[in-house]
Amino acid sequence: MAKVPTKETIKRRTIQDMKKLGVHKTQYNRMIDIYSELVYQYLKLNDEFESGGYQYESYTAAGGAKKSPIVATLESLRKDILAYSDRLCLNPKSTMQPGKGNKGKESKLAGVLSKLG
């Protein structure tokens, strides 16, 4: 099990990544705080999940099996992290959208296609 980085470490690395991508503004710091907390919670829970032997099912009083609460929480955190990473332009999908992080560079294919039309 790897050591889980602190929320401050995650925040600092997130800001560094955003600066490298050319998308950081200080006005985003509140959103970065929330994103960092979500990533920290995810890493902590994932560490617990791993140390618990990846117990993905729990049993009900009636004897049936259901998804373990930690699995449901991890899934929810993944969705939230993905949404925030989109808003902060930290994933390939968000940085490839026109006007976001690609600094006006046009692909060769896009350049050829624009000349045709």
VMD Tcl script that builds the backbone (N, CA, C; Angstrom):
set m [mol new atoms 351]
animate dup $m
set s [atomselect $m all]
$s set {name element resname resid chain x y z} {
  {N N MET 1 A 0.842 -1.189 0.000}
  {CA C MET 1 A 0.000 0.000 0.000}
  {C C MET 1 A 0.883 1.247 0.000}
  {N N ALA 2 A 0.651 2.080 -0.961}
  {CA C ALA 2 A 1.411 3.319 -1.077}
  {C C ALA 2 A 0.908 4.345 -0.069}
  {N N LYS 3 A 1.797 5.239 0.303}
  {CA C LYS 3 A 1.413 6.306 1.220}
  {C C LYS 3 A 0.504 7.293 0.489}
  {N N VAL 4 A -0.588 7.639 1.122}
  {CA C VAL 4 A -1.547 8.578 0.531}
  {C C VAL 4 A -1.012 9.996 0.718}
  {N N PRO 5 A -0.890 10.774 -0.375}
  {CA C PRO 5 A -0.425 12.156 -0.242}
  {C C PRO 5 A -1.447 13.005 0.507}
  {N N THR 6 A -0.971 14.063 1.122}
  {CA C THR 6 A -1.863 14.967 1.853}
  {C C THR 6 A -2.688 15.781 0.866}
  {N N LYS 7 A -3.741 16.395 1.385}
  {CA C LYS 7 A -4.585 17.248 0.552}
  {C C LYS 7 A -3.758 18.410 -0.002}
  {N N GLU 8 A -2.860 18.962 0.801}
  {CA C GLU 8 A -2.022 20.082 0.351}
  {C C GLU 8 A -1.084 19.655 -0.777}
  {N N THR 9 A -0.542 18.451 -0.680}
  {CA C THR 9 A 0.326 17.936 -1.747}
  {C C THR 9 A -0.467 17.772 -3.034}
  {N N ILE 10 A -1.659 17.229 -2.925}
  {CA C ILE 10 A -2.520 17.060 -4.105}
  {C C ILE 10 A -2.852 18.420 -4.712}
  {N N LYS 11 A -3.161 19.387 -3.863}
  {CA C LYS 11 A -3.486 20.733 -4.343}
  {C C LYS 11 A -2.282 21.355 -5.059}
  {N N ARG 12 A -1.116 21.248 -4.460}
  {CA C ARG 12 A 0.093 21.826 -5.044}
  {C C ARG 12 A 0.397 21.182 -6.406}
  {N N ARG 13 A 0.271 19.862 -6.484}
  {CA C ARG 13 A 0.524 19.163 -7.752}
  {C C ARG 13 A -0.525 19.513 -8.802}
  {N N THR 14 A -1.760 19.683 -8.370}
  {CA C THR 14 A -2.831 20.065 -9.290}
  {C C THR 14 A -2.549 21.431 -9.898}
  {N N ILE 15 A -2.149 22.372 -9.061}
  {CA C ILE 15 A -1.824 23.718 -9.552}
  {C C ILE 15 A -0.640 23.660 -10.504}
  {N N GLN 16 A 0.381 22.861 -10.170}
  {CA C GLN 16 A 1.536 22.707 -11.062}
  {C C GLN 16 A 1.097 22.152 -12.418}
  {N N ASP 17 A 0.259 21.135 -12.387}
  {CA C ASP 17 A -0.229 20.536 -13.633}
  {C C ASP 17 A -1.017 21.549 -14.453}
  {N N MET 18 A -1.870 22.311 -13.781}
  {CA C MET 18 A -2.676 23.305 -14.492}
  {C C MET 18 A -1.799 24.398 -15.101}
  {N N LYS 19 A -0.760 24.794 -14.377}
  {CA C LYS 19 A 0.161 25.803 -14.915}
  {C C LYS 19 A 0.892 25.270 -16.139}
  {N N LYS 20 A 1.302 24.001 -16.086}
  {CA C LYS 20 A 1.973 23.398 -17.245}
  {C C LYS 20 A 1.050 23.352 -18.456}
  {N N LEU 21 A -0.236 23.133 -18.215}
  {CA C LEU 21 A -1.217 23.094 -19.299}
  {C C LEU 21 A -1.661 24.494 -19.731}
  {N N GLY 22 A -1.279 25.504 -18.965}
  {CA C GLY 22 A -1.654 26.873 -19.298}
  {C C GLY 22 A -3.088 27.218 -18.980}
  {N N VAL 23 A -3.681 26.549 -17.982}
  {CA C VAL 23 A -5.090 26.786 -17.674}
  {C C VAL 23 A -5.326 27.266 -16.244}
  {N N HIS 24 A -4.264 27.529 -15.483}
  {CA C HIS 24 A -4.455 27.916 -14.081}
  {C C HIS 24 A -4.734 29.409 -13.935}
  {N N LYS 25 A -5.699 29.715 -13.093}
  {CA C LYS 25 A -5.987 31.081 -12.659}
  {C C LYS 25 A -6.239 31.001 -11.166}
  {N N THR 26 A -5.832 32.024 -10.431}
  {CA C THR 26 A -6.006 31.998 -8.971}
  {C C THR 26 A -7.482 31.944 -8.587}
  {N N GLN 27 A -8.349 32.414 -9.462}
  {CA C GLN 27 A -9.785 32.376 -9.177}
  {C C GLN 27 A -10.300 30.941 -9.077}
  {N N TYR 28 A -9.562 29.975 -9.592}
  {CA C TYR 28 A -9.979 28.572 -9.544}
  {C C TYR 28 A -9.589 27.877 -8.244}
  {N N ASN 29 A -8.898 28.563 -7.349}
  {CA C ASN 29 A -8.350 27.900 -6.166}
  {C C ASN 29 A -9.409 27.273 -5.258}
  {N N ARG 30 A -10.584 27.870 -5.149}
  {CA C ARG 30 A -11.646 27.232 -4.339}
  {C C ARG 30 A -12.073 25.906 -4.961}
  {N N MET 31 A -12.191 25.885 -6.274}
  {CA C MET 31 A -12.557 24.652 -6.948}
  {C C MET 31 A -11.424 23.624 -6.829}
  {N N ILE 32 A -10.190 24.093 -6.880}
  {CA C ILE 32 A -9.040 23.203 -6.709}
  {C C ILE 32 A -9.036 22.610 -5.308}
  {N N ASP 33 A -9.429 23.404 -4.301}
  {CA C ASP 33 A -9.538 22.890 -2.922}
  {C C ASP 33 A -10.518 21.722 -2.849}
  {N N ILE 34 A -11.667 21.900 -3.463}
  {CA C ILE 34 A -12.693 20.848 -3.448}
  {C C ILE 34 A -12.183 19.617 -4.189}
  {N N TYR 35 A -11.601 19.828 -5.351}
  {CA C TYR 35 A -11.041 18.730 -6.139}
  {C C TYR 35 A -9.980 17.976 -5.335}
  {N N SER 36 A -9.098 18.707 -4.673}
  {CA C SER 36 A -8.032 18.088 -3.875}
  {C C SER 36 A -8.605 17.258 -2.736}
  {N N GLU 37 A -9.646 17.763 -2.104}
  {CA C GLU 37 A -10.301 17.009 -1.019}
  {C C GLU 37 A -10.930 15.726 -1.559}
  {N N LEU 38 A -11.580 15.802 -2.711}
  {CA C LEU 38 A -12.191 14.615 -3.318}
  {C C LEU 38 A -11.132 13.563 -3.661}
  {N N VAL 39 A -10.024 14.008 -4.252}
  {CA C VAL 39 A -8.950 13.077 -4.605}
  {C C VAL 39 A -8.360 12.462 -3.344}
  {N N TYR 40 A -8.166 13.275 -2.306}
  {CA C TYR 40 A -7.634 12.763 -1.035}
  {C C TYR 40 A -8.568 11.702 -0.453}
  {N N GLN 41 A -9.864 12.000 -0.404}
  {CA C GLN 41 A -10.833 11.036 0.118}
  {C C GLN 41 A -10.810 9.750 -0.703}
  {N N TYR 42 A -10.738 9.884 -2.021}
  {CA C TYR 42 A -10.710 8.713 -2.887}
  {C C TYR 42 A -9.484 7.854 -2.588}
  {N N LEU 43 A -8.322 8.481 -2.494}
  {CA C LEU 43 A -7.095 7.727 -2.236}
  {C C LEU 43 A -7.119 7.051 -0.868}
  {N N LYS 44 A -7.638 7.756 0.146}
  {CA C LYS 44 A -7.748 7.166 1.491}
  {C C LYS 44 A -8.684 5.968 1.485}
  {N N LEU 45 A -9.865 6.130 0.887}
  {CA C LEU 45 A -10.826 5.029 0.833}
  {C C LEU 45 A -10.310 3.858 0.002}
  {N N ASN 46 A -9.632 4.161 -1.080}
  {CA C ASN 46 A -9.079 3.105 -1.907}
  {C C ASN 46 A -8.017 2.319 -1.138}
  {N N ASP 47 A -7.245 3.025 -0.320}
  {CA C ASP 47 A -6.252 2.379 0.533}
  {C C ASP 47 A -6.936 1.442 1.542}
  {N N GLU 48 A -8.032 1.916 2.145}
  {CA C GLU 48 A -8.800 1.085 3.079}
  {C C GLU 48 A -9.396 -0.129 2.363}
  {N N PHE 49 A -9.904 0.103 1.158}
  {CA C PHE 49 A -10.503 -0.969 0.364}
  {C C PHE 49 A -9.451 -2.045 0.067}
  {N N GLU 50 A -8.260 -1.596 -0.294}
  {CA C GLU 50 A -7.168 -2.536 -0.576}
  {C C GLU 50 A -6.760 -3.296 0.680}
  {N N SER 51 A -6.608 -2.589 1.788}
  {CA C SER 51 A -6.198 -3.260 3.030}
  {C C SER 51 A -7.278 -4.193 3.555}
  {N N GLY 52 A -8.525 -3.977 3.175}
  {CA C GLY 52 A -9.623 -4.847 3.573}
  {C C GLY 52 A -9.803 -6.036 2.640}
  {N N GLY 53 A -8.870 -6.214 1.714}
  {CA C GLY 53 A -8.944 -7.354 0.812}
  {C C GLY 53 A -9.922 -7.179 -0.324}
  {N N TYR 54 A -10.218 -5.937 -0.690}
  {CA C TYR 54 A -11.143 -5.642 -1.796}
  {C C TYR 54 A -12.505 -6.317 -1.595}
  {N N GLN 55 A -13.038 -6.160 -0.416}
  {CA C GLN 55 A -14.346 -6.735 -0.081}
  {C C GLN 55 A -15.413 -5.899 -0.780}
  {N N TYR 56 A -15.893 -6.368 -1.935}
  {CA C TYR 56 A -16.808 -5.572 -2.751}
  {C C TYR 56 A -18.276 -5.856 -2.478}
  {N N GLU 57 A -18.558 -6.902 -1.711}
  {CA C GLU 57 A -19.943 -7.207 -1.358}
  {C C GLU 57 A -20.090 -7.297 0.150}
  {N N SER 58 A -21.260 -6.905 0.617}
  {CA C SER 58 A -21.608 -7.115 2.022}
  {C C SER 58 A -22.940 -7.852 2.033}
  {N N TYR 59 A -23.212 -8.496 3.112}
  {CA C TYR 59 A -24.421 -9.323 3.184}
  {C C TYR 59 A -25.482 -8.652 4.052}
  {N N THR 60 A -26.703 -8.757 3.594}
  {CA C THR 60 A -27.830 -8.157 4.304}
  {C C THR 60 A -28.318 -9.112 5.388}
  {N N ALA 61 A -29.177 -8.599 6.249}
  {CA C ALA 61 A -29.742 -9.423 7.316}
  {C C ALA 61 A -30.578 -10.568 6.742}
  {N N ALA 62 A -31.123 -10.356 5.559}
  {CA C ALA 62 A -31.935 -11.386 4.915}
  {C C ALA 62 A -31.072 -12.450 4.229}
  {N N GLY 63 A -29.761 -12.258 4.250}
  {CA C GLY 63 A -28.865 -13.245 3.667}
  {C C GLY 63 A -28.452 -12.967 2.240}
  {N N GLY 64 A -28.948 -11.900 1.656}
  {CA C GLY 64 A -28.574 -11.542 0.280}
  {C C GLY 64 A -27.293 -10.716 0.264}
  {N N ALA 65 A -26.713 -10.600 -0.893}
  {CA C ALA 65 A -25.498 -9.797 -1.059}
  {C C ALA 65 A -25.843 -8.467 -1.721}
  {N N LYS 66 A -25.128 -7.439 -1.321}
  {CA C LYS 66 A -25.275 -6.128 -1.955}
  {C C LYS 66 A -23.897 -5.485 -2.064}
  {N N LYS 67 A -23.825 -4.449 -2.871}
  {CA C LYS 67 A -22.570 -3.738 -3.065}
  {C C LYS 67 A -22.115 -3.150 -1.731}
  {N N SER 68 A -20.846 -3.322 -1.439}
  {CA C SER 68 A -20.280 -2.787 -0.208}
  {C C SER 68 A -20.387 -1.256 -0.206}
  {N N PRO 69 A -20.663 -0.656 0.951}
  {CA C PRO 69 A -20.759 0.806 1.009}
  {C C PRO 69 A -19.491 1.520 0.531}
  {N N ILE 70 A -18.325 0.924 0.799}
  {CA C ILE 70 A -17.081 1.573 0.372}
  {C C ILE 70 A -16.967 1.591 -1.152}
  {N N VAL 71 A -17.473 0.561 -1.818}
  {CA C VAL 71 A -17.454 0.514 -3.283}
  {C C VAL 71 A -18.376 1.592 -3.844}
  {N N ALA 72 A -19.543 1.735 -3.266}
  {CA C ALA 72 A -20.481 2.767 -3.722}
  {C C ALA 72 A -19.887 4.160 -3.530}
  {N N THR 73 A -19.218 4.368 -2.420}
  {CA C THR 73 A -18.584 5.659 -2.158}
  {C C THR 73 A -17.455 5.930 -3.143}
  {N N LEU 74 A -16.631 4.921 -3.410}
  {CA C LEU 74 A -15.542 5.076 -4.383}
  {C C LEU 74 A -16.095 5.421 -5.771}
  {N N GLU 75 A -17.168 4.762 -6.167}
  {CA C GLU 75 A -17.780 5.049 -7.471}
  {C C GLU 75 A -18.277 6.492 -7.539}
  {N N SER 76 A -18.906 6.939 -6.472}
  {CA C SER 76 A -19.413 8.310 -6.425}
  {C C SER 76 A -18.262 9.315 -6.481}
  {N N LEU 77 A -17.204 9.041 -5.737}
  {CA C LEU 77 A -16.045 9.935 -5.755}
  {C C LEU 77 A -15.407 9.980 -7.137}
  {N N ARG 78 A -15.330 8.843 -7.811}
  {CA C ARG 78 A -14.764 8.821 -9.169}
  {C C ARG 78 A -15.542 9.751 -10.095}
  {N N LYS 79 A -16.861 9.691 -10.019}
  {CA C LYS 79 A -17.698 10.550 -10.863}
  {C C LYS 79 A -17.482 12.022 -10.537}
  {N N ASP 80 A -17.407 12.338 -9.243}
  {CA C ASP 80 A -17.185 13.726 -8.836}
  {C C ASP 80 A -15.806 14.219 -9.278}
  {N N ILE 81 A -14.795 13.379 -9.111}
  {CA C ILE 81 A -13.435 13.749 -9.515}
  {C C ILE 81 A -13.388 13.993 -11.017}
  {N N LEU 82 A -14.044 13.144 -11.780}
  {CA C LEU 82 A -14.080 13.321 -13.230}
  {C C LEU 82 A -14.736 14.647 -13.601}
  {N N ALA 83 A -15.835 14.979 -12.946}
  {CA C ALA 83 A -16.527 16.245 -13.233}
  {C C ALA 83 A -15.633 17.445 -12.916}
  {N N TYR 84 A -14.964 17.407 -11.771}
  {CA C TYR 84 A -14.076 18.521 -11.406}
  {C C TYR 84 A -12.862 18.566 -12.324}
  {N N SER 85 A -12.303 17.405 -12.690}
  {CA C SER 85 A -11.140 17.409 -13.569}
  {C C SER 85 A -11.502 17.977 -14.938}
  {N N ASP 86 A -12.735 17.761 -15.385}
  {CA C ASP 86 A -13.200 18.387 -16.633}
  {C C ASP 86 A -13.205 19.907 -16.490}
  {N N ARG 87 A -13.785 20.391 -15.405}
  {CA C ARG 87 A -13.890 21.840 -15.198}
  {C C ARG 87 A -12.517 22.500 -15.044}
  {N N LEU 88 A -11.561 21.754 -14.475}
  {CA C LEU 88 A -10.225 22.305 -14.254}
  {C C LEU 88 A -9.281 22.021 -15.431}
  {N N CYS 89 A -9.815 21.421 -16.492}
  {CA C CYS 89 A -9.051 21.107 -17.710}
  {C C CYS 89 A -7.862 20.201 -17.417}
  {N N LEU 90 A -8.098 19.154 -16.627}
  {CA C LEU 90 A -7.025 18.256 -16.219}
  {C C LEU 90 A -7.077 16.883 -16.873}
  {N N ASN 91 A -7.897 16.718 -17.871}
  {CA C ASN 91 A -7.928 15.427 -18.553}
  {C C ASN 91 A -7.911 15.666 -20.062}
  {N N PRO 92 A -7.550 14.639 -20.819}
  {CA C PRO 92 A -7.434 14.830 -22.275}
  {C C PRO 92 A -8.699 15.344 -22.939}
  {N N LYS 93 A -9.859 14.879 -22.502}
  {CA C LYS 93 A -11.110 15.313 -23.125}
  {C C LYS 93 A -11.285 16.824 -22.999}
  {N N SER 94 A -11.031 17.343 -21.818}
  {CA C SER 94 A -11.265 18.774 -21.602}
  {C C SER 94 A -10.204 19.638 -22.262}
  {N N THR 95 A -8.977 19.161 -22.371}
  {CA C THR 95 A -7.934 19.986 -22.976}
  {C C THR 95 A -7.958 19.952 -24.493}
  {N N MET 96 A -8.678 19.014 -25.085}
  {CA C MET 96 A -8.738 18.940 -26.536}
  {C C MET 96 A -9.913 19.719 -27.110}
  {N N GLN 97 A -10.757 20.257 -26.257}
  {CA C GLN 97 A -11.878 21.054 -26.753}
  {C C GLN 97 A -11.349 22.391 -27.263}
  {N N PRO 98 A -11.937 22.918 -28.310}
  {CA C PRO 98 A -11.469 24.193 -28.855}
  {C C PRO 98 A -11.459 25.296 -27.798}
  {N N GLY 99 A -10.332 26.002 -27.730}
  {CA C GLY 99 A -10.224 27.130 -26.819}
  {C C GLY 99 A -9.877 26.768 -25.396}
  {N N LYS 100 A -9.592 25.490 -25.108}
  {CA C LYS 100 A -9.276 25.094 -23.737}
  {C C LYS 100 A -7.928 24.400 -23.700}
  {N N GLY 101 A -6.914 25.101 -23.261}
  {CA C GLY 101 A -5.650 24.478 -22.986}
  {C C GLY 101 A -4.793 24.120 -24.181}
  {N N ASN 102 A -5.311 24.124 -25.377}
  {CA C ASN 102 A -4.491 23.762 -26.521}
  {C C ASN 102 A -3.872 24.995 -27.174}
  {N N LYS 103 A -4.030 26.154 -26.562}
  {CA C LYS 103 A -3.386 27.406 -26.928}
  {C C LYS 103 A -3.505 27.743 -28.415}
  {N N GLY 104 A -4.648 27.462 -29.004}
  {CA C GLY 104 A -4.893 27.850 -30.378}
  {C C GLY 104 A -4.186 27.003 -31.417}
  {N N LYS 105 A -3.487 25.967 -31.017}
  {CA C LYS 105 A -2.804 25.114 -31.986}
  {C C LYS 105 A -3.845 24.264 -32.702}
  {N N GLU 106 A -3.716 24.229 -33.990}
  {CA C GLU 106 A -4.650 23.469 -34.815}
  {C C GLU 106 A -3.937 22.215 -35.302}
  {N N SER 107 A -4.619 21.102 -35.274}
  {CA C SER 107 A -4.008 19.875 -35.778}
  {C C SER 107 A -3.802 19.993 -37.280}
  {N N LYS 108 A -2.899 19.184 -37.804}
  {CA C LYS 108 A -2.647 19.213 -39.249}
  {C C LYS 108 A -3.905 18.841 -40.019}
  {N N LEU 109 A -4.618 17.841 -39.530}
  {CA C LEU 109 A -5.846 17.415 -40.199}
  {C C LEU 109 A -6.876 18.543 -40.208}
  {N N ALA 110 A -7.038 19.226 -39.073}
  {CA C ALA 110 A -7.997 20.322 -39.001}
  {C C ALA 110 A -7.609 21.437 -39.959}
  {N N GLY 111 A -6.308 21.701 -40.096}
  {CA C GLY 111 A -5.841 22.734 -41.015}
  {C C GLY 111 A -6.155 22.391 -42.460}
  {N N VAL 112 A -5.924 21.144 -42.836}
  {CA C VAL 112 A -6.207 20.695 -44.202}
  {C C VAL 112 A -7.705 20.757 -44.479}
  {N N LEU 113 A -8.508 20.266 -43.520}
  {CA C LEU 113 A -9.951 20.273 -43.700}
  {C C LEU 113 A -10.506 21.687 -43.802}
  {N N SER 114 A -9.967 22.609 -43.035}
  {CA C SER 114 A -10.473 23.991 -43.096}
  {C C SER 114 A -10.152 24.650 -44.439}
  {N N LYS 115 A -9.064 24.241 -45.057}
  {CA C LYS 115 A -8.698 24.792 -46.383}
  {C C LYS 115 A -9.601 24.238 -47.485}
  {N N LEU 116 A -10.143 23.039 -47.256}
  {CA C LEU 116 A -11.021 22.439 -48.259}
  {C C LEU 116 A -12.383 23.115 -48.314}
  {N N GLY 117 A -12.847 23.609 -47.177}
  {CA C GLY 117 A -14.201 24.135 -47.115}
  {C C GLY 117 A -14.241 25.564 -47.282}
}
mol reanalyze $m
mol bondsrecalc $m
mol representation Tube
mol addrep $m
